[in-house]
Amino acid sequence: MRHTSKPARRIPPPLRRPDSRGTRPPYARMIRIHEMIASGKFPNCSSLADVFEVSYKTVQRDIDFMRDQMMLPIDYDSALHGFHYTKPVSSFPAANITQGEVVALLVAQKAIEQYRGTAFEAPLRDAFDKITSGLRDEVSFSLADLGAAFSFRPMGPAAQELEIFNILADCILARRVVEFDYHALSKPKSERRRVEPYHLGCINNQWYLIANDLVRGKIRTFALTRLSRPKPRKTTFRRPADFSLGEMMKDSFMAFEAGRTVRVRVRLDDFAARLASERVWHKSQKLKPLPGGGAELTLEVGLAPDLENWILGWGRHAVVLEPEALRESIASTARAMALQYPP
């Protein structure tokens, strides 16, 4: 007759090698541990660590999770030096996931690809692996199968430095003043800025810092790609209760804050009209078909460089009708471009 003693929740770990890179996902590993315990093999942390080529503590955490979070009746038999179930367990607790959630995970996985080769790639992949490690193998296979049907091809993702991003994020959360060098596009060299950081936002694959510039006394938008040498200060601040990024950027076309909203009318030919109708470029946009073909696009936005660049991107397929200031600016740029291509 087998004798058992009071279960030992912690077993002194021997010195073992660190986890191998070839470790299986935790959920898959725990399924195998369940199968070994259920079969009456009385595995212990040392034998399981050898099987999975992971550390003693990793197996110990798996066992603790299975017992305390999954509520599996795991007990340790000190006489047989192994784990067993104190009552029958018909099946291992499943992680339920719908088809829609599988597709959502796939979208997240593909979205990570836009940061391939940047400092963000490794932490994003680590986070995704932690989220998906709780899925059974058959769900992982479904993700792989669906991967052939979906893809993302981002254009020119910015190469932000992860260290800079983390410093700014910490200052935002701690509400701490930060200084940094910033090279504005309109300046010949960088200048030292001292700001109260409010928000980090990703717009068109590029990260921007929204902050209160203490020298200029205004809220400004800073592209992280043009920001360097951030240094947190000891001074803290209180973000205004009425600060709202949505309110601040409501009239912006993309990333640039606009001081005044105006009505912008652009005539598009048939080619551009068809493309423009397929996307929502701005929440205020209205597209009206014209009798002779094409369409007229109307926007209620502030005038800013990103709006001009967007219009110029249509080339000869778009003509600004109003306001006159925008029309003249586009025309001036077009004339300057033409001079660079002499006949």
N, C-alpha and C positions, 0 to 999 in steps of 0.2 A: 504493500500500500504506500502511495506517495505522500510524503509529508511536506507541507509548505509552511513558510514563515511569513511574518508580516511583510508586505511589499515594500521594497526599497525604491523610493522615488529617484534617488540619485546614486550613481555608482562611480566610485573614484576612477577617473579616466587615466589610462596609461599614456605614455608619450607616443604619439603616432605622427605620421607624415601629414601635411596639410592637404586640403581637398584637391582633388585632381581636376584639371580642366574638362575631363571627359565625364563628369558627373551627370547622372540622369536628372531630369526635372524632378523636384521634390514630390509632386503628386504621384508621378509614375513610380518613384522609389517607394513611397508609402504603400502603394498598391501591392508591390512585391513583398514588402515587410508583412503586410496583412496576410498574404497568401502563405508565407512561411510560418507565421504564428498559428494561423487556422489549421495548417496541416499537421500541427503537433511537433514541429522540429525544435521548439524551444530555442530560438535564436537569441543571442545577446548582442550588446553594442559592439563588442570586439569582432565577432564573427560577421555581423552585418557590415561593419566598416570595411572588412576585407572584401566582401562580396561586391560592394558598390564602389570601392576605391575612394572612399571619403573619410573624413576624420571621425573619431569617436564622438566628439561633441555634436557633429552634424546628425548622426544617427540618434543621439540622445534627444536632440531637439525634435526630430521626426516623431519619436515615440511619445514625447510630452505632448506634441500637437495632436497626435491621434487619440491620446487618452483624454486630454483636457478640453480640446476644441471639437473633435469629432465624436466625443463621448463613447469611444470604443472601450469595452471592459478589459483593458490590459492590466495584467498583474505580473510581478516578477517572482519566479520560484528560485529561492536561494539554494535549494538542494540540487536542482538540475541546472542551475546557472543559466536561466533563459526566461523569455517572456511567453506568456500563454493567455488565453481568454478565459475569464471566469464563468462565462456563459456562452452559448452558441451565438455566432455572428453569421447571418445568412449571406450578407453581401457587404462590400465596402461602400461607404457613403459616397454618392455620386455628386459631381459638380454639375448642376443643371445649367444648360446654356441654350438659348434659342438660336435659330438660323439668323435672325436679325443681329443678335449679339456677335455671332461668328463673323458676319460681314463687317460689323463695326470694328472688331478687332483687326480684321484684314485692312480696313481703311487706315487705322492707326499705324499698323505695321508699314504700309506703303508710304504713309506720310513721313515716316522717319527717313525715308530715302532722300528727301530733299536736303538733309543735313549730312549726307555721306561725305566723308573727307574733312568735316569740320570738327571743332572741339565738342560739339553737342552730340555727335554720333554715338560715342561710347556710353554716356549716361542715359541717353534715350533708349538705347538697345537694352541696357541693364534693367531699366524700369519696365520696359515691355516684357522682358523675359520673366521678371518677377510676377507680373500680372498673369501671364499665360502659363506659368509653371503649374498652376492648379488645374489645368485641363487634362482630360484623359488623352491617350495617344490618338484615339480615333477622331477626336476633335481637331487635334493638331494636323492630322492628315487632311481633314476637310479644309483647313486653312491653306495648306499647301496646294490642294486641288483648285481652290478658288483663286489662288495667287496667279494662275495662268490666265484668268479671265479679267483681272483688274490690274491697273498700273497707274502710276503718277509720273509725270515728267515735268518737274518744276524748272523754271528758267532762271538761271543765275542766282541761286541762293547766296545770301551774304555770308562772309566768313567771319562771324563774330568770335571773339575770344571768350571761352567759357569762364575764365577767371574774372574778367571784367564784368560779365553778366552776373556772376555770383556775388561779387562785391556790391554791385548796384542793388541786386535783389535783397541782400542783407540790410543795406541802408534803408531801403523802402520799408521793410518789415519792422526794423528797429526805429524808424523815423529819425534817422541820423543824417546830418548835413554831410555832403560829400564834395570833394574838389576833384577836378580832372582837367586835362588838356583837351581842347576841342578845336578841330580844324574845319571851320565853316567853309562851304563851297565858294562863298564870295570873298574870303579872306586869303591873303598870300601865305599866311602861316598860322599855326595854332595859337590859341589864347587860353589862359587858365580861367576856368569857370568855378564858381562856388554856388551850389544849388541845394534846394530841398527836394529830394526825389519823391515823386508821387506815384508813378506808374510805369511799367514796362509793357509795351504792346508790340505785337508782330503784325506788320502791314506789308502786304506784297512780298512775303518771304524775307523781310528785313525788320530787325528789332529797333525800336525807338524808345528813348527815355523821355517821359513827360515830367518836367521839373520846374520849380519856381526858381528862376535865376535871381539870386540875391543882389547882384550888382546892378542888373538892369531893371529889377523890380517887376518882372513879367514872367508868366508861365511860358516856357519854351519847349520845343521838341528837338531832341538830339539823336542823331543816328549813331548807333553803337559802333559802326564801322569807322566813324571819324572821331571816336573818343578814345583817349589813352591815359595811362597813369592815374587811375582813380585812387583817391586817398580819403577814407572815412575820417570825419572829424568827431570830436567828443560832443559837440553841440547837437542837441536834439531839437525837434520842432513838432508842432501840432498841425496836422493837415487841416485846412479849412473844412468845416462841416458841409459847406455848400459846394465843394469841389465835385464836379461830375465830368468824367472824360467824355461821356456821351453828349453832354450839353456843349462841352468845349469844341468837340470835333463834328458836331451835327451838320455844319455847312461845308466841311472840308470835302474835297473830292477824294483824296486818299490820305496822305500823311501830314500834309502841310496845314497848319491852322490858318483859317481865313478870317480876316477882320470884318468883312462885310459881304453879305449875300447879294448876288446879282442874278438876273436872268440871262442864261447863255443859250443862244440858238445856233445850231449847226446844221447845214444842209448836207445830207449824205446821198451819194448816188446809189443805184440799185445794189451794187456789190457790198458797199459799206452798210446800207440799211438792213440787208439780210443778216449780216454778222452782228450788227448792233442789237437786233431784235432777239438774239439768242441768249443775251446775258443782261443782268441788272448791273449796270455800271455805277449807278447812284440811286438812292431811294427816291429822289425827286424826278427821275427821268420820265419823259413822255415822248413817244415816238408817233408822229403823225404822217401817214402816207401822203405823198404829193401827187397831183393829177398827172404830171408829166413823167412820173417815175421817181424812184428814190423816196426819201422821207426827211422830215425835219425833226431833229432831236432837240428837246428843250430840257435844260437843267437849271435848278436853283442852287447855286454853289458860290463859294468865294473864289476869286481869281488867285491862282497859285501856280508855281512851276510845274507841279505834277499834272495839273489840268492841261497846261499848254503842251507838255510832252505827249500826253495822251492824244490830243488833237493832231499834233504833228505826226504821230504814228500812223494815222490814216492816209497820210500823203495826199495825193491829188483826189482822193475819194471823198474828202470832207472840206467844206468851206464855212468859215465862221460868218454868221449874219449879224450877230450882236453879242456883247456890247462892242462899241467901236474900238475901245482901248485894247480889247483882246484881239479883235480882227487885225488891227495895225501891228500888234506884237507878233502875231503868227506870220503876217505878210513880211515883216522885217526879217524874221528868222529865215523864211523861205527864200527871200532875195539873197541873203548872205550865203545860204547853202548853194544857191544856183551859181554864185560867183566862184565857188570852189570847183565847179565842173564846166570850165570854158569849152565852147564848141570846137 
